[in-house]
Amino acid sequence: MPVLASHRKPRTKVRTTTPAVGFTTAALASVTLLSTQSATAAPSEPKPAIEDVQKKVDELYRQAGSATQQYNRAKAASTAQRTKVDTLLSDVAKRTEKINEARRELGAFAAEQYRTGGIAPTATFFLADDPQAYFDQSRLMSRSTERQQKAVDDFRTQQAAASKKRAEAVQSLESLTETQTTLRSSKQKVQNKLTEARSLLAKLTAEEKARLAELERKKEAEAKEKAERLAARQAAEAKEREEREAAEKKAREEAAKESGGDSGSGAGSGTGTGTSPGSGTGTDTGTGTDGSYASKAQKVLDFARAQIGKPYVWGASGPASYDCSGLTQAAWREAGVTLPRTTWDQVKVGTRVATSDLQPGDLVFFYDDISHVGIYKGDGMMIHAPKPGANVREESIYYMPIYGSVRPA
């Protein structure tokens, strides 16, 4: 069978150097995307300078200190509220027992009346053997009625008192629940701030940690230098005061000799033994303090020094560890002075004093939110429980911004 020829001409293949349009567009788009990604491959957030890390960590510790004071206040309130609730519940139990006693007495009267039956006064008169017997029986019934009425009154009184105490107990339990909620919230705040601070520190390289330690040493040195200037100024003032008192004493003695009187060594001549507030001796008699305060302050400082080296633990008040206000409270307790638990309440105790008039034993408070406190030891230095990760130590009062100071007793 013959093969039929194709009616179509074969296409001639033409070589071209022009690339396919679709491929070129996709390739260019890909190159552009890669170029854009390469241009934006830098970190989204630059690493903070070590100075900024230091400020941030210090601020987190301050915030944790403030939350610690909230925790301490809530804990103290919770303890007091729990004691009140326990007392009220005990009172309710006692009054409930009294109600039960009154109820039993009423029950006895009811049973007796049921057994004997109630007789009307007219029937009693007609059933009596003689008028005298009637009146005798009436008196007995009257006394019984009085006892019954008293039992009823007692029952009602005890019932009302128990209801009142029960309502107070319920209200106190509600307050206790609110306080415990605040306690848990404050505790969580402290933990969150400390976790954030530790996280920041953990991200530092060894070199950055060394740099941070150097910044900390510089900060401590500057604070110590300020303390030394304060001590020098106070020492100069003390010397000037002693010289003035000595000159006044000499003038009085000479005046006494010229007038032919006594030698002038008696009362009112002044001793000249006062020293500057903050000089470390606590014997200044010219600022309203006396030996009694110096004696108490000595006990406070002896106790505080004995705690040096013990760890700071937020919410702790001894004996193994302390937070800042826990240490001051425990130290002043040794001197027979009871301080509140928090810095916010301790700052309200005693007499406010200027920084230049500080004496050993005075309390120095820090930051605008009054979230830290230390015990002044003299020469611009204090003993305090600083922050988590640190131990009780001596440090310049200028290490942190001063809010104010008080003399507790």
VEXDREN-2710 file (C-alpha; in Angstrom, 1 decimal):
% VEXDREN-2710
k/r/px/py/pz
1/MET/0.0/0.0/0.0
2/PRO/1.6/3.3/-1.0
3/VAL/2.6/5.8/1.8
4/LEU/0.9/9.1/1.6
5/ALA/3.1/12.1/1.9
6/SER/2.4/14.6/4.6
7/HIS/0.6/17.7/3.5
8/ARG/2.5/19.9/6.0
9/LYS/6.0/21.2/5.7
10/PRO/8.4/20.4/8.5
11/ARG/9.2/23.5/10.7
12/THR/12.7/24.9/10.4
13/LYS/14.5/25.1/13.8
14/VAL/15.9/28.5/14.5
15/ARG/18.6/29.0/17.2
16/THR/18.1/32.1/19.3
17/THR/20.2/33.8/22.0
18/THR/17.3/35.5/23.7
19/PRO/16.4/33.9/27.1
20/ALA/12.8/33.0/27.9
21/VAL/11.0/36.0/29.3
22/GLY/9.4/34.0/32.2
23/PHE/12.6/32.5/33.4
24/THR/14.4/35.9/33.3
25/THR/11.7/37.6/35.4
26/ALA/11.7/34.8/38.0
27/ALA/15.5/34.8/38.2
28/LEU/15.7/38.6/38.6
29/ALA/13.0/38.5/41.3
30/SER/15.0/35.8/43.1
31/VAL/18.2/37.8/42.9
32/THR/16.4/40.9/44.2
33/LEU/14.9/39.0/47.1
34/LEU/18.2/37.5/48.1
35/SER/19.9/40.9/47.9
36/THR/17.2/42.4/50.1
37/GLN/17.5/39.6/52.7
38/SER/21.3/40.0/52.7
39/ALA/20.9/43.7/53.3
40/THR/18.6/43.1/56.3
41/ALA/20.4/40.1/57.8
42/ALA/21.8/42.3/60.6
43/PRO/20.4/41.7/64.2
44/SER/17.0/43.2/64.7
45/GLU/18.1/44.7/68.0
46/PRO/21.6/46.0/68.7
47/LYS/23.3/44.5/71.8
48/PRO/23.0/47.0/74.7
49/ALA/26.1/48.7/76.0
50/ILE/27.4/47.3/79.3
51/GLU/26.6/50.6/81.0
52/ASP/23.0/50.2/80.0
53/VAL/23.0/46.7/81.3
54/GLN/24.3/47.9/84.6
55/LYS/21.6/50.5/84.9
56/LYS/18.9/48.1/83.9
57/VAL/20.0/45.5/86.4
58/ASP/20.3/48.1/89.2
59/GLU/16.7/49.3/88.3
60/LEU/15.4/45.7/88.4
61/TYR/17.0/45.1/91.8
62/ARG/15.4/48.4/93.0
63/GLN/12.0/47.3/91.7
64/ALA/12.5/43.9/93.4
65/GLY/13.3/45.7/96.6
66/SER/10.1/47.7/96.4
67/ALA/8.1/44.5/95.7
68/THR/9.8/42.9/98.7
69/GLN/8.5/45.7/100.9
70/GLN/5.0/45.1/99.5
71/TYR/5.5/41.4/100.3
72/ASN/6.7/42.2/103.8
73/ARG/3.8/44.5/104.5
74/ALA/1.3/41.9/103.2
75/LYS/2.9/39.1/105.2
76/ALA/2.8/41.1/108.4
77/ALA/-0.9/42.0/107.7
78/SER/-1.6/38.4/106.9
79/THR/-0.1/37.2/110.2
80/ALA/-2.1/39.8/112.2
81/GLN/-5.3/39.0/110.3
82/ARG/-4.8/35.3/110.8
83/THR/-4.4/35.9/114.6
84/LYS/-7.6/38.0/114.6
85/VAL/-9.5/35.4/112.7
86/ASP/-8.4/32.6/115.0
87/THR/-9.4/34.7/118.0
88/LEU/-12.8/35.4/116.5
89/LEU/-13.4/31.8/115.6
90/SER/-12.5/30.8/119.1
91/ASP/-14.9/33.4/120.5
92/VAL/-17.6/32.1/118.2
93/ALA/-17.1/28.6/119.4
94/LYS/-17.3/29.7/123.1
95/ARG/-20.5/31.6/122.4
96/THR/-22.0/28.7/120.5
97/GLU/-21.4/26.6/123.5
98/LYS/-23.2/29.2/125.7
99/ILE/-26.1/29.1/123.2
100/ASN/-26.3/25.3/123.5
101/GLU/-26.3/25.7/127.3
102/ALA/-29.2/28.2/127.1
103/ARG/-31.0/25.9/124.7
104/ARG/-30.6/22.9/127.0
105/GLU/-32.0/25.0/129.9
106/LEU/-35.0/26.0/127.8
107/GLY/-35.5/22.4/126.8
108/ALA/-35.5/21.4/130.4
109/PHE/-38.2/24.0/131.2
110/ALA/-40.3/22.8/128.2
111/ALA/-40.0/19.2/129.2
112/GLU/-41.0/20.0/132.8
113/GLN/-44.0/22.0/131.5
114/TYR/-45.0/19.2/129.2
115/ARG/-44.9/16.7/132.1
116/THR/-46.9/18.8/134.5
117/GLY/-49.2/20.5/132.0
118/GLY/-50.1/24.1/132.0
119/ILE/-52.9/25.2/134.4
120/ALA/-54.7/28.5/134.1
121/PRO/-54.6/30.8/137.2
122/THR/-58.5/30.5/137.7
123/ALA/-58.4/26.7/137.6
124/THR/-55.5/26.8/140.1
125/PHE/-57.6/29.0/142.5
126/PHE/-60.6/26.7/142.4
127/LEU/-58.5/23.5/142.7
128/ALA/-56.5/24.8/145.7
129/ASP/-57.4/23.4/149.1
130/ASP/-57.4/26.9/150.6
131/PRO/-56.6/30.4/149.4
132/GLN/-53.2/30.3/151.1
133/ALA/-52.2/27.2/149.1
134/TYR/-53.3/29.0/146.0
135/PHE/-51.1/32.0/146.7
136/ASP/-48.1/29.7/147.6
137/GLN/-48.5/27.9/144.4
138/SER/-48.8/31.1/142.4
139/ARG/-45.6/32.4/143.9
140/LEU/-43.8/29.1/142.8
141/MET/-45.2/29.4/139.3
142/SER/-44.2/33.1/139.2
143/ARG/-40.6/32.2/140.1
144/SER/-40.6/29.4/137.6
145/THR/-41.8/31.8/134.9
146/GLU/-39.1/34.3/135.9
147/ARG/-36.5/31.6/135.5
148/GLN/-37.9/30.6/132.1
149/GLN/-37.9/34.2/131.0
150/LYS/-34.3/34.7/132.1
151/ALA/-33.4/31.5/130.2
152/VAL/-35.1/32.9/127.1
153/ASP/-33.3/36.3/127.5
154/ASP/-30.0/34.6/128.0
155/PHE/-30.5/32.5/124.9
156/ARG/-31.4/35.5/122.8
157/THR/-28.4/37.5/124.1
158/GLN/-26.0/34.7/123.4
159/GLN/-27.5/34.1/120.0
160/ALA/-27.2/37.8/119.0
161/ALA/-23.6/38.0/120.3
162/ALA/-22.6/34.8/118.5
163/SER/-24.2/36.1/115.2
164/LYS/-22.2/39.3/115.5
165/LYS/-18.9/37.6/116.2
166/ARG/-19.6/35.1/113.3
167/ALA/-20.2/38.1/111.0
168/GLU/-16.9/39.6/112.1
169/ALA/-15.1/36.3/111.6
170/VAL/-16.5/36.1/108.0
171/GLN/-15.4/39.6/107.3
172/SER/-12.0/39.0/108.7
173/LEU/-11.6/35.8/106.6
174/GLU/-12.5/37.8/103.5
175/SER/-9.8/40.4/104.4
176/LEU/-7.4/37.6/105.1
177/THR/-8.1/36.2/101.6
178/GLU/-7.5/39.6/100.0
179/THR/-4.2/40.0/102.0
180/GLN/-3.0/36.6/100.9
181/THR/-3.8/37.4/97.3
182/THR/-1.6/40.6/97.7
183/LEU/1.0/38.4/99.3
184/ARG/1.1/36.0/96.3
185/SER/1.1/38.9/93.8
186/SER/4.0/40.7/95.6
187/LYS/6.0/37.4/95.7
188/GLN/5.5/36.9/92.0
189/LYS/6.6/40.5/91.3
190/VAL/9.9/39.9/93.2
191/GLN/10.6/36.7/91.4
192/ASN/9.8/38.2/88.0
193/LYS/12.2/41.1/88.6
194/LEU/15.0/38.9/89.9
195/THR/14.5/36.4/87.0
196/GLU/14.8/39.2/84.5
197/ALA/17.9/40.6/86.2
198/ARG/19.6/37.2/86.3
199/SER/18.7/36.6/82.6
200/LEU/20.4/39.9/81.6
201/LEU/23.5/39.0/83.5
202/ALA/23.6/35.4/82.2
203/LYS/23.8/36.7/78.6
204/LEU/27.0/38.6/79.2
205/THR/30.3/37.3/77.9
206/ALA/33.3/36.8/80.2
207/GLU/34.7/40.1/78.9
208/GLU/31.4/41.9/79.5
209/LYS/31.2/40.6/83.0
210/ALA/34.7/41.8/83.7
211/ARG/33.7/45.2/82.3
212/LEU/30.6/45.2/84.5
213/ALA/32.7/44.3/87.6
214/GLU/35.0/47.2/86.8
215/LEU/32.1/49.6/86.5
216/GLU/30.9/48.3/89.9
217/ARG/34.3/48.9/91.5
218/LYS/34.3/52.5/90.1
219/LYS/30.9/53.1/91.5
220/GLU/31.9/51.9/94.9
221/ALA/35.1/54.0/94.9
222/GLU/33.2/57.1/94.0
223/ALA/30.7/56.4/96.8
224/LYS/33.5/55.8/99.3
225/GLU/35.2/59.0/98.3
226/LYS/32.0/60.9/99.1
227/ALA/31.8/59.2/102.4
228/GLU/35.4/60.2/103.2
229/ARG/34.6/63.9/102.4
230/LEU/31.6/63.7/104.7
231/ALA/33.7/62.2/107.5
232/ALA/36.4/64.9/107.0
233/ARG/33.8/67.7/107.1
234/GLN/32.2/66.3/110.2
235/ALA/35.6/65.9/111.9
236/ALA/36.5/69.5/111.1
237/GLU/33.1/70.7/112.5
238/ALA/33.7/68.6/115.6
239/LYS/37.2/70.1/116.1
240/GLU/35.8/73.6/115.6
241/ARG/33.1/73.0/118.1
242/GLU/35.5/71.6/120.7
243/GLU/37.8/74.6/120.3
244/ARG/34.8/76.9/120.7
245/GLU/33.6/75.2/123.8
246/ALA/37.1/75.2/125.3
247/ALA/37.4/78.9/124.6
248/GLU/34.1/79.6/126.2
249/LYS/35.0/77.5/129.3
250/LYS/38.3/79.4/129.6
251/ALA/36.5/82.7/129.4
252/ARG/34.1/81.7/132.1
253/GLU/36.9/80.6/134.4
254/GLU/38.8/83.8/133.9
255/ALA/35.7/85.9/134.5
256/ALA/35.1/83.9/137.7
257/LYS/38.7/84.6/138.9
258/GLU/38.4/88.3/138.2
259/SER/35.2/88.5/140.2
260/GLY/36.9/86.7/143.1
261/GLY/34.5/83.8/142.9
262/ASP/35.0/80.1/142.5
263/SER/37.6/78.7/140.1
264/GLY/34.9/78.1/137.5
265/SER/35.0/74.4/137.3
266/GLY/31.4/73.9/138.4
267/ALA/28.2/73.3/136.7
268/GLY/27.4/75.1/133.4
269/SER/31.1/75.2/132.3
270/GLY/30.6/72.6/129.6
271/THR/32.8/69.5/129.2
272/GLY/33.8/69.9/125.6
273/THR/33.6/66.2/125.0
274/GLY/30.9/66.3/122.3
275/THR/32.0/64.8/119.0
276/SER/30.6/65.3/115.5
277/PRO/27.5/63.4/114.5
278/GLY/28.6/60.7/112.2
279/SER/32.2/60.6/113.6
280/GLY/31.6/57.0/114.8
281/THR/31.5/57.7/118.5
282/GLY/27.8/58.6/119.0
283/THR/28.6/60.8/122.0
284/ASP/27.5/64.2/120.6
285/THR/25.6/65.9/123.4
286/GLY/24.9/69.0/121.3
287/THR/22.3/67.6/118.9
288/GLY/19.6/66.5/121.3
289/THR/20.9/63.0/121.8
290/ASP/22.4/61.6/125.0
291/GLY/24.3/58.7/126.5
292/SER/21.1/56.6/126.4
293/TYR/20.9/56.8/122.6
294/ALA/24.6/56.1/122.3
295/SER/24.2/53.0/124.5
296/LYS/21.3/51.8/122.3
297/ALA/23.1/52.5/119.1
298/GLN/26.1/50.6/120.3
299/LYS/24.0/47.5/120.8
300/VAL/22.5/48.0/117.4
301/LEU/25.9/48.2/115.7
302/ASP/27.3/45.3/117.6
303/PHE/24.4/43.2/116.4
304/ALA/24.7/44.4/112.8
305/ARG/28.4/43.8/112.7
306/ALA/27.8/40.2/113.8
307/GLN/25.6/39.7/110.8
308/ILE/28.2/40.8/108.2
309/GLY/28.7/38.0/105.7
310/LYS/25.2/36.5/106.0
311/PRO/23.2/36.4/102.7
312/TYR/20.5/38.7/101.6
313/VAL/17.3/36.9/101.1
314/TRP/14.2/38.9/100.3
315/GLY/11.5/38.5/102.9
316/ALA/13.9/37.3/105.5
317/SER/14.4/38.7/109.0
318/GLY/17.0/36.5/110.5
319/PRO/18.8/34.8/112.0
320/ALA/20.4/33.1/109.1
321/SER/19.6/35.7/106.4
322/TYR/18.0/39.1/106.0
323/ASP/16.6/41.6/103.7
324/CYS/17.3/45.3/104.3
325/SER/14.4/46.1/106.6
326/GLY/14.6/42.7/108.3
327/LEU/18.2/43.5/109.4
328/THR/17.3/47.0/110.7
329/GLN/14.3/45.6/112.6
330/ALA/16.3/42.8/114.2
331/ALA/19.2/45.1/115.1
332/TRP/17.1/47.7/116.9
333/ARG/15.2/44.9/118.6
334/GLU/18.5/44.2/120.4
335/ALA/18.3/47.7/121.9
336/GLY/14.8/47.2/123.1
337/VAL/13.2/49.2/120.3
338/THR/10.4/47.7/118.2
339/LEU/10.4/48.8/114.5
340/PRO/7.8/48.1/111.9
341/ARG/8.6/45.5/109.3
342/THR/8.8/47.6/106.1
343/THR/11.0/50.6/105.1
344/TRP/7.8/52.5/104.4
345/ASP/6.8/52.3/108.0
346/GLN/10.3/52.5/109.6
347/VAL/10.9/55.9/108.0
348/LYS/8.0/57.2/110.0
349/VAL/9.5/56.2/113.4
350/GLY/11.6/58.5/115.5
351/THR/13.0/61.9/114.5
352/ARG/14.1/62.9/111.0
353/VAL/17.8/64.0/110.8
354/ALA/19.8/65.6/108.0
355/THR/22.6/63.6/106.4
356/SER/25.2/66.0/107.8
357/ASP/23.8/65.3/111.4
358/LEU/23.9/61.5/111.1
359/GLN/25.0/59.5/114.2
360/PRO/25.8/55.8/114.5
361/GLY/22.6/53.8/114.8
362/ASP/20.5/56.1/112.7
363/LEU/18.6/54.6/109.7
364/VAL/19.4/55.9/106.2
365/PHE/16.7/55.3/103.5
366/PHE/17.3/55.2/99.8
367/TYR/15.5/55.9/96.5
368/ASP/12.3/58.0/96.0
369/ASP/10.2/54.9/96.7
370/ILE/12.0/54.3/100.0
371/SER/12.7/50.7/99.1
372/HIS/16.0/50.3/100.9
373/VAL/17.5/51.1/104.3
374/GLY/20.8/50.7/106.1
375/ILE/22.2/51.4/109.6
376/TYR/24.6/54.3/109.8
377/LYS/27.9/53.3/111.5
378/GLY/29.8/56.6/111.2
379/ASP/32.3/58.1/108.8
380/GLY/29.8/58.1/105.9
381/MET/29.5/54.3/106.1
382/MET/26.6/52.0/106.8
383/ILE/25.9/48.3/107.4
384/HIS/23.1/46.9/105.3
385/ALA/21.7/43.9/103.4
386/PRO/22.3/45.1/99.9
387/LYS/20.5/42.9/97.3
388/PRO/20.0/39.3/96.1
389/GLY/23.3/37.6/95.5
390/ALA/25.1/39.8/98.0
391/ASN/25.9/39.5/101.7
392/VAL/25.4/41.9/104.6
393/ARG/28.3/44.3/104.4
394/GLU/29.6/47.8/105.2
395/GLU/29.3/50.3/102.4
396/SER/29.2/54.0/101.7
397/ILE/25.8/55.6/102.2
398/TYR/26.4/57.3/98.9
399/TYR/26.3/54.1/96.9
400/MET/22.6/54.7/96.3
401/PRO/20.6/58.0/96.2
402/ILE/19.6/59.0/99.7
403/TYR/15.9/59.7/100.5
404/GLY/16.3/60.7/104.1
405/SER/17.3/59.5/107.6
406/VAL/15.7/59.0/111.0
407/ARG/16.8/58.5/114.6
408/PRO/14.6/55.7/115.9
409/ALA/14.9/56.4/119.6
END
